[in-house]
Amino acid sequence: MRRRQLMRLTTAAMLGASTLPRRATAAADADVIVIGAGISGLYTASLLKEQGAKVRVLEAKSHVGGRLLSLRKLDGAPEAGGDSILGGYGRVRDVAVKLGLKLIDYEQRRSREKPEIAIGGQVIPRTAWPTHPLNLLPTDGKQEFPGRRYFEKVVDQHNPLASASDWFEPASKAYDESVYAFLRRHGWSDGAIAQNYETNIGRGTSAHDCSILTWFFRRAWDKVQTDIENVALKVSGGNQSLPEAMAAKLGDAVLLNRPVVGVRTSNTGAEVHCQDGSSYNAKFLVCAAPIGPLRSIRFDPALPPAVAKAIRLVPTMMITKVFLSARKPFWEADGLSPAMWTDTFAGEIGALRQAEDNDRVTGLIMRIRGFTSQRLDTLSEQEAGALVISEYQKLRPAAKGLLEVVGYKSWAKDPYARGTWVEWAPGQIHEFLPELVKPAGRIHFAGEHASLANRGMEAAMEAGERAAIEIMDRL
Ligand SMILES: Cc1cc2nc3c(=O)[nH]c(=O)nc-3n(C[C@H](O)[C@H](O)[C@H](O)COP(=O)(O)OP(=O)(O)OC[C@H]3O[C@@H](n4cnc5c(N)ncnc54)[C@H](O)[C@@H]3O)c2cc1C
C-alpha cells in the first residue's frame, strides 16, 4: 500500500466511521445554502436572491412550509400549525401582499365562542363556577374562567418590562425565574397552579420548566400587536400558501426531500450532506431548521459549545391537534357550546368557523398541550383519535356516534419540527439566545428560535432577515 493511501486510511479510522464523506469537487454550487424551507429560510433566500446572490434551499420534506401546514382537504383549510397573523407582523403581511395573497381577518370568529367548563368529569355551569368546590383559583380570581386567562391578568399586573424589547436587556435577567416561583410568590397554591396554569398549559410542560420572563415578553408583545391593529389574519386558502408562493418565486433553487444530515465548514465555505447521499457546496450556510431537528445534524467541526448546548437543552412546546367533523350539530340538542375547556385528554375543544358564513361551525378542533400531548403521543394516531372522542363524549352524551377524526397532527412526533416553538426554561434566555443569533464561522442561524423581538411567524422572518443581512455584508 502506498504511503499516502495508508495515511488516508489511518486518518479515516481515527475520525471514525460516522465522519462525513469528502466531496470530490470543491466548486461552490451556490453563494449560500439554506437548510429548511419554512418561512424563515425562504425569506432569507428571497432577500439574498434579490441582492443577486445564488441561493440553494434544502428541505427535508416533500413540501415547503414547515410549521405552516394547512389542512386543505377540510372545510375552509384549518391550520394544523401556525394560525394567526397579528397586527404587528410587518414582514409577514408585507410579503403576503407583495405575493398577491389575500388575508382574511378571523378575529371576530375567534372571540364568539363561550366555552363550557368541564372539570373532574362534570360540566360545570358558568354561573356555578365562582363558588364551585372544584374551583381552585385564588380567592380574588374565583370569578374568572379557569386556565390561563386569570394567570395572564396577574402577569400584566406585575409585568416589570416597560416595553417588550426590554426582555433581552441584561437587567431583565433578575426576572428570569420559573412560572411556579412567580405564582407561589403571588399567593397561588399548588392546586391553583396545577389547575390554572398547567392544565391546557400555554407555555412549557409545567410551571417549573417555563420562565416567567417569556410571559412578561409575550404579554408586552401581544399588546403591541393589538395596539397596531386588532386583527387575527389568515391567508385565504390556508397559511401554507405563503411559503408556497415564496418558494415558487425561488424556482428550482428549492430542493425537496433533502434531509440534511451533516455539515462541514472551513475557512472558505460550507459543505452540506443530505440523507440521500447528495452534497452541496456554498460560501455560506444558513441553518433555518427548528432547534430540535438541529440535534440530528452532525457539524464538523463541532458548533461552539454554547450553541451546541442550547441545541441540546432548549425545550420546545408540545401540541397535538385533533380535528373532528360532526354529522349533526349536537350542541343544538344539548344546548351547550361545542367549545369546552376540559381537564381530560381531549384538552381544549374549539369550534372551527372557517367558512365565509361566520355562523357556520365547520368542525371541531382539540388542542392537547404539554404533558397531556406527550402522553397522547405514546398512542397511534387511531388510538389517540378514539381516546379524545371517547373523553369528549363522556362529557357530551349528545355527541355520541356523531364524531369522526378528520385530521391529526402531533408536532412533537414530527422529526423535522420536534415541537411547536421554542420554550425557554428559567435561566436559558440570557445564556443561550445571544449565542443563537451569532454566526459560527460560515454558519448563520435563522428560524423562529433565533429571534430577539418577535414571536411565531414574524419571529421566523425577523431571524431570516437578520441572517440575510449578516451574509450580504460578507459576500
Ligand atoms: C400548532 C402551532 C400553532 C402556531 N400558532 C401560531 C400563530 O397563531 N401565530 C404565529 O405567528 N405563529 C404560530 N406558530 C408558529 C409558527 O408557525 C412558526 O414560528 C413558524 O412557522 C416557524 O417558521 P420557521 O421557518 O422558523 O420554521 P419551520 O416552519 O419549522 O421551517 C423549518 C423547515 O426546516 C425543515 N427541516 C428540519 N430539519 C431539516 C433537515 N435536517 N434538513 C432539511 N430541512 C430540515 C423542516 O421540514 C421545515 O420545513 C404556531 C406553530 C404551531 C406548530
The ligand as an SDF file (V2000), in Angstrom:
LIG
                    3D

 53 58  0  0  0  0  0  0  0  0999 V2000
  -49.5670   24.3250   16.4240 C   0  0  0  0  0  0  0  0  0  0  0  0
  -48.8690   25.6090   16.0880 C   0  0  0  0  0  0  0  0  0  0  0  0
  -49.5390   26.8090   16.2650 C   0  0  0  0  0  0  0  0  0  0  0  0
  -48.8960   28.0090   15.9590 C   0  0  0  0  0  0  0  0  0  0  0  0
  -49.5970   29.1830   16.0400 N   0  0  0  0  0  0  0  0  0  0  0  0
  -49.0350   30.3250   15.5870 C   0  0  0  0  0  0  0  0  0  0  0  0
  -49.8030   31.5130   15.4570 C   0  0  0  0  0  0  0  0  0  0  0  0
  -51.0040   31.5220   15.6950 O   0  0  0  0  0  0  0  0  0  0  0  0
  -49.1730   32.6370   15.0250 N   0  0  0  0  0  0  0  0  0  0  0  0
  -47.8270   32.6440   14.7130 C   0  0  0  0  0  0  0  0  0  0  0  0
  -47.2940   33.6960   14.3350 O   0  0  0  0  0  0  0  0  0  0  0  0
  -47.1000   31.5110   14.7880 N   0  0  0  0  0  0  0  0  0  0  0  0
  -47.6670   30.3680   15.2000 C   0  0  0  0  0  0  0  0  0  0  0  0
  -46.9460   29.2160   15.2290 N   0  0  0  0  0  0  0  0  0  0  0  0
  -45.5000   29.2810   14.9790 C   0  0  0  0  0  0  0  0  0  0  0  0
  -45.1290   29.4480   13.5010 C   0  0  0  0  0  0  0  0  0  0  0  0
  -45.8250   28.5050   12.7410 O   0  0  0  0  0  0  0  0  0  0  0  0
  -43.6310   29.2250   13.4000 C   0  0  0  0  0  0  0  0  0  0  0  0
  -42.9650   30.1210   14.2630 O   0  0  0  0  0  0  0  0  0  0  0  0
  -43.0670   29.4490   12.0160 C   0  0  0  0  0  0  0  0  0  0  0  0
  -43.8450   28.8490   11.0180 O   0  0  0  0  0  0  0  0  0  0  0  0
  -41.6520   28.8880   12.0300 C   0  0  0  0  0  0  0  0  0  0  0  0
  -41.0340   29.0760   10.8010 O   0  0  0  0  0  0  0  0  0  0  0  0
  -39.5390   28.5760   10.6100 P   0  0  0  0  0  0  0  0  0  0  0  0
  -39.2020   28.8000    9.1910 O   0  0  0  0  0  0  0  0  0  0  0  0
  -38.6710   29.1660   11.6520 O   0  0  0  0  0  0  0  0  0  0  0  0
  -39.5690   27.0170   10.9330 O   0  0  0  0  0  0  0  0  0  0  0  0
  -40.3470   25.8470   10.1860 P   0  0  0  0  0  0  0  0  0  0  0  0
  -41.6100   26.3470    9.6130 O   0  0  0  0  0  0  0  0  0  0  0  0
  -40.4080   24.7220   11.1220 O   0  0  0  0  0  0  0  0  0  0  0  0
  -39.3820   25.5090    8.9680 O   0  0  0  0  0  0  0  0  0  0  0  0
  -38.2030   24.7630    9.1460 C   0  0  0  0  0  0  0  0  0  0  0  0
  -38.0500   23.8150    7.9610 C   0  0  0  0  0  0  0  0  0  0  0  0
  -36.8330   23.0850    8.1510 O   0  0  0  0  0  0  0  0  0  0  0  0
  -37.0490   21.7690    7.6700 C   0  0  0  0  0  0  0  0  0  0  0  0
  -36.0220   20.8990    8.2560 N   0  0  0  0  0  0  0  0  0  0  0  0
  -35.9230   20.4490    9.5130 C   0  0  0  0  0  0  0  0  0  0  0  0
  -34.8370   19.6700    9.6620 N   0  0  0  0  0  0  0  0  0  0  0  0
  -34.2380   19.6230    8.4480 C   0  0  0  0  0  0  0  0  0  0  0  0
  -33.0860   18.9680    7.9450 C   0  0  0  0  0  0  0  0  0  0  0  0
  -32.3280   18.2010    8.7080 N   0  0  0  0  0  0  0  0  0  0  0  0
  -32.7640   19.1530    6.6320 N   0  0  0  0  0  0  0  0  0  0  0  0
  -33.5170   19.9290    5.8150 C   0  0  0  0  0  0  0  0  0  0  0  0
  -34.6380   20.5630    6.2530 N   0  0  0  0  0  0  0  0  0  0  0  0
  -34.9840   20.4260    7.5510 C   0  0  0  0  0  0  0  0  0  0  0  0
  -38.4590   21.4540    8.1240 C   0  0  0  0  0  0  0  0  0  0  0  0
  -39.0200   20.3770    7.4080 O   0  0  0  0  0  0  0  0  0  0  0  0
  -39.1580   22.7880    7.8610 C   0  0  0  0  0  0  0  0  0  0  0  0
  -39.7370   22.8360    6.5930 O   0  0  0  0  0  0  0  0  0  0  0  0
  -47.5540   28.0020   15.5100 C   0  0  0  0  0  0  0  0  0  0  0  0
  -46.8930   26.7970   15.3250 C   0  0  0  0  0  0  0  0  0  0  0  0
  -47.5490   25.6070   15.5870 C   0  0  0  0  0  0  0  0  0  0  0  0
  -46.8300   24.3280   15.3120 C   0  0  0  0  0  0  0  0  0  0  0  0
  1  2  1  0
  2  3  1  0
  2 52  2  0
  3  4  2  0
  4  5  1  0
  4 50  1  0
  5  6  2  0
  6  7  1  0
  6 13  1  0
  7  8  2  0
  7  9  1  0
  9 10  1  0
 10 11  2  0
 10 12  1  0
 12 13  2  0
 13 14  1  0
 14 15  1  0
 14 50  1  0
 15 16  1  0
 16 17  1  0
 16 18  1  0
 18 19  1  0
 18 20  1  0
 20 21  1  0
 20 22  1  0
 22 23  1  0
 23 24  1  0
 24 25  2  0
 24 26  1  0
 24 27  1  0
 27 28  1  0
 28 29  2  0
 28 30  1  0
 28 31  1  0
 31 32  1  0
 32 33  1  0
 33 34  1  0
 33 48  1  0
 34 35  1  0
 35 36  1  0
 35 46  1  0
 36 37  1  0
 36 45  1  0
 37 38  2  0
 38 39  1  0
 39 40  1  0
 39 45  2  0
 40 41  1  0
 40 42  2  0
 42 43  1  0
 43 44  2  0
 44 45  1  0
 46 47  1  0
 46 48  1  0
 48 49  1  0
 50 51  2  0
 51 52  1  0
 52 53  1  0
M  END
$$$$
